Amino acid sequence: MSMMGRFVQVSPDRLKQIIEDPSGVEGLFVTEQVSQAIPKMMETLQASLRKRTPQMLAASIAAMDPAKREMVLKGYAAAGVDVDALARGEVSGETLANLMMERGRALAAAAGLKPPPASTNKAQASGKGASISIEKAWHGLHYLLCGQAVPGSDLASQVVMGGTDVGEDLGYGPARYFDAAKVAAIANELTRPNLEAEMMARWDPDQMTNLGIYPAVFEPDDDQWLMDAFRKVRQFFVDASAANLAVVTCLE
């Protein structure tokens, strides 16, 4: 499976939430396409269930032994459901869904259980800014920035592979973050006048292959691919710094 470098801008408040509760960090890297598709998929599933549930329930009731069937129908009648229509599968799925929800709340109350807290999804979703992927260019870019296969303490070597770990392993290590102050420092480093020339002086496909720089094989013209990734990352950090944002990154 390919290893892809991802970066997401977040507000300082959102970063604070993630540090305090890292369970939401993986959600930062869900693409917009996926996040938009999930509600539509859920709507389709719910619509299908609402359409099929009355017929399924009617068939289930019909298969019950008479005594149990009578007890179930009495329960539905007590809840205000037309049992004749129910037996024919003609009660709306919406009615049945609402009935089940009410029954669930009643059972929870009887058991002394508290209702679940209000969803914090909207609060968690706020504070997320732009995101980019540099795909497989991450390690080659890292090498051009610092001349090493692993991150060091200098700013240039921190850009792609550095940062402070947060949360669980996402497959290729945990996510990492830079607070707004570190983002500003990185943006300043990435816009240093001589940096691009220094990076190009390090371009050596054979040496990079020998060092095991991912993706392990480089073509003679891949320097432009890596420099395009550099300029993308540079603009990303410059924009984040201008907006006083933090950055969270990962390999996935």
C-alpha angles and dihedrals in degrees: 000000000000121000112228128192115227132185129188130186116224135177118252089249092053090048090052089053091050093049090050093044112019093180090094097052095093090057089065089071097052105116121240090244091057095043090051093046096052097067090048091050091049091049091052092048093048092048090051092049092047089052096047102035097079093053092043092049092047090052091048092050091048090055094053122103111261097254094051092043091054091050093050093047091050089054092052091045090053088054090055098258120144098241094196090055089044092055089052092050092245101123110106119255089231090060092050093046091052091046092052091049092051091047091051092051091048093051091048091050091048090052091050093246121151118233114256116267118264113276114271094195093110092049091047092048093055118089096039115126135177123335134199138187124210089186114199094351094083100096096040089050090049090053094050090050096053112004093239136104093223132044121267135187098274118098097243091057091049098056099085106015103024136078134096117302117244130179132352130325108286093198100283097041132300126304116269131211142206117202120226093267093053090045089056091050092049092048089053091050093048092054094050108134099236098039098098092050090050091050094050090049088060094052106119115145094192094050092045091051091049090052091051095244107177130281082030098218123070129187120219092253096045089101088082091051090053094044090051087054089049093053090048091052092043092054090045093056093042090053092046092050092049089054094043091242132152123230130225119194138181146166114242 
